[in-house]
């Protein structure tokens, strides 16, 4: 059985969050939490919170051994842009360019390891 947790509209670009997702994909849960704890990136901090939430979701089921869970999938997909109210930054040749604040959807899927 799969257990999921997600953080939608996270204020980080998907490009910056993907290295943390690639880091934990395929690891067991305890090891992934340790790795994300010491990783310096902001994406690792956000993925650690999502992973802890997925473990809490799995612990609600009494038939699941939390120590045997594995990170089956970890993704950082792009979300909508936050434009704000007519905020601009200088562009080339005197033009005005809009500030594009990127968001992302972080998703973690856990499954129980077969043994």
KOLSEDREN-695459 format. One record per atom (N, C-alpha, C, CB): residue in one letter; x, y, z. Coordinates in steps of 0.02 Angstrom, whole numbers, plus 50000, padded with zeros to 5 digits. Atoms other than C-alpha are relative to their C-alpha. Glycine has a CB too. Layout:
% KOLSEDREN-695459
AXYZ ...
% end
This chain:
% KOLSEDREN-695459
X500424994150000 X500005000050000 X500455006250000 X499525000050061 X499614993850006 X500635017449958 X499725005350046 X500015002549927 X500194994549957 X500615032250075 X500305006349971 X500244998950074 X499784993950033 X500735049950010 X499945006050047 X499595001249937 X500064993449969 X501015067550071 X500245005049948 X500405000650068 X499804994950049 X501165083549972 X499995006950032 X499554999849939 X500014992949982 X501545101849993 X499895003749935 X500675002250036 X500164996550061 X500685111849860 X500135007550009 X499264998949981 X499864992850002 X501145129649812 X500575002050047 X499385004050019 X499414998349961 X502825129049901 X500375005749967 X500464993850009 X499674994050027 X503765145449881 X500744998549986 X499945005950049 X499345001750024 X505275137749796 X499924997549929 X500354994650047 X500065002350068 X505605134349614 X500134992449998 X500505003749953 X499925007250006 X505515116249559 X500724998249983 X499534997249946 X499305001250018 X507265117549488 X500454999850062 X500255005449952 X499604999849939 X507965121549660 X499814994350048 X499915006650036 X500225005349954 X506945107949749 X500164993049973 X499265000650012 X499895006750029 X507305093549628 X500624996450025 X500045000649926 X499425003849974 X509075089449691 X499864996550066 X500585004650009 X500185003449937 X508355085449863 X499564994049987 X499655005050048 X500435005750017 X507035074349784 X500414994349971 X499455002149950 X499575005250029 X508355065149683 X500434996750053 X500435002949945 X499575002649948 X509375062949841 X499674994450040 X500215005650046 X500335004749955 X508065053249939 X499614994549964 X499535003650045 X500405005050036 X507185043349802 X500334993150005 X499925002049926 X499755006849994 X507385024649836 X500304998450068 X500524998849948 X499715001249934 X508055026650014 X499464997650049 X500335006350027 X500485001549947 X507265019450170 X499885006550039 X500274994250047 X500254993849970 X506345032350274 X500475002850052 X499324998850031 X499574997649947 X507515033350423 X500645003149972 X500184994450048 X499394997350032 X509045035850313 X499865006549963 X500304994749951 X500184994050037 X508145048750206 X499915005950048 X499374998949959 X500084994649951 X507665058850360 X500675002450027 X499564997750058 X499334998149977 X509475058650420 X500365004149947 X500414993850018 X499664996450054 X510125064250251 X499715007049991 X499944996149934 X500314993450008 X508865078350236 X500135004550059 X499264999249989 X499864995949940 X509245084050414 X500655003949993 X500034995550062 X499354996850004 X511045088250372 X500135003449934 X500554995050013 X499904996950065 X510825093950192 X499855007550006 X499544996749946 X500084992849988 X511015112950182 X499485003549958 X500655003249988 X500454996350046 X509765116950044 X499305001050031 X499944996249934 X500674998549976 X508055124450074 X499514994749975 X499785006949976 X500425005450025 X507265110949965 X500024993950044 X500224998149930 X499945005749954 X507925097750085 X499585001350063 X500734998850019 X500414998449942 X507085106850229 X499264998849986 X500125007450021 X500705000950017 X505415106950139 X499834992649989 X499835004049937 X500135007150011 X505565088750084 X500024996050065 X500514997149951 X499995003549935 X505995083550263 X499325000650034 X500565002950045 X500664999049971 X504335090950321 X499484995749965 X499815007349998 X500485004050037 X503375082250182 X500104992650014 X500065001449924 X499865007049984 X504255065650217 X499764998250069 X500754998749994 X500255001449932 X503845066850402 X499244999550000 X500235005550048 X500725000450005 X502035069950356 X499784993449969 X499735005949959 X500165006550031 X502015054550243 X500104994350049 X500434998949938 X499895005249949 X502735044050385 X499435000250051 X500685001050035 X500574999449954 X501365050750500 X499374997149969 X499895007350021 X500585002950034 X500065046050370 X500034992450001 X499955002549928 X499925007350000 X500775028450361 X499914997150070 X500694998049974 X500065002649932 X500815026650551 X499274999650023 X500405004350047 X500705000549983 X498925028850555 X499724993049988 X499595005149961 X500205006950015 X498765011350481 X500364995350048 X500154998249925 X499705004249949 X499044998550618 X500404994249972 X499474997450045 X499665005750029 X499654984950500 X500655001749966 X499564996649952 X499404997850035 X501144994950438 X500575000850050 X499885006549962 X499384999049961 X502914993850510 X500355006149970 X500464993549999 X499734993750025 X503575011650492 X500744999349983 X499905005550051 X499285000850012 X505385005650497 X500154996549934 X500314996250057 X499895003450064 X505134995750336 X499775004149940 X499644993350001 X500234995850055 X504515010350231 X500585002549958 X499605005950028 X499514997750048 X505455015750076 X499705005849960 X500234994249952 X500234994550042 X505335031949977 X499954997549929 X500485006350005 X500115002650067 X504565025549816 X500075005549949 X499324996849995 X499984994550048 X504375042449731 X500065006550038 X499384999949954 X499944993249973 X504905060249771 X500045004649940 X500635000950047 X500044995750060 X504445073849647 X499935007350021 X499414998049955 X500104992849994 X504525092649631 X499765002549932 X500665003850023 X500304997750062 X503335098549496 X499885007550004 X499344996249984 X500114992850001 X503115116549443 X499295001850016 X500185002849932 X500664997549983 X501665126349512 X499875006649964 X499945001050076 X500154993750034 X500855142649459 X500475005650021 X499285002050014 X499594994149984 X501785159149454 X499605004850042 X500245003549935 X500304994749960 X501415172249585 X500235006649971 X500184999350076 X499804993950035 X501385188649493 X500015006050046 X499555001349942 X500034994149958 X500945200749630 X499635005749965 X500705002250020 X500384994450027 X500235217849596 X500475004749964 X499625003750057 X499634995550044 X501155226149451 X500705001450027 X499635006649991 X499304999249978 X502925223049515 X500454998449942 X500154995350061 X499565000850057 X504285225049389 X500725000950021 X499835004949944 X499294999149990 X506165224149380 X500305002549935 X500354993450024 X499714997350062 X507325232449255 X500194994449952 X500615004350015 X499815004750052 X507565223149092 X500525003249954 X499384997749960 X499504997550046 X508765225348949 X499725005749958 X500264994449955 X500164994450044 X508755241248844 X499425004250027 X499824997349930 X500484995649970 X507665250848967 X499304997250008 X499965006149961 X500665003149994 X506215238548967 X499864998050073 X499954993949954 X500205002449934 X505235233049119 X499794992749994 X499425004350030 X500165007150000 X505135214349155 X499634998350064 X500654995749992 X500385001849939 X503865206749276 X500414995450044 X499334996749982 X499685004649952 X504485198049433 X499604993650000 X500045003150072 X500345006550004 X504075179649413 X500194995950061 X500204996249935 X499885003849939 X503925171449584 X499754992949988 X499665003350062 X500175006850017 X503955152849554 X499784996050062 X500594996549966 X500225004549947 X503055139749658 X500084992849974 X499275001450022 X499955007050021 X503115120849656 X499554995750045 X500744997550004 X500395005049963 X502135105649712 X500484994350018 X499384997449958 X499555005249976 X503165093549818 X499584993950019 X500435002450061 X500385006149988 X502565075449825 X500474994450021 X499604997949936 X499615005849976 X503245060549923 X499524994150005 X500345001550070 X500395006149997 X502585042849903 X500424994650035 X499774997649929 X499655005349963 X503075028950025 X499664993449987 X500015001650076 X500285006750005 X502855010250007 X500384995550049 X500044997349926 X499695004649952 X503214995750122 X500484995349963 X499464996050039 X499495004150031 X504794986050082 X499814992650003 X500695001250034 X500145007350002 X504554967950028 X500574996250031 X499874997649928 X499475004149972 X505494955150130 X499764992950013 X500265003050064 
% end
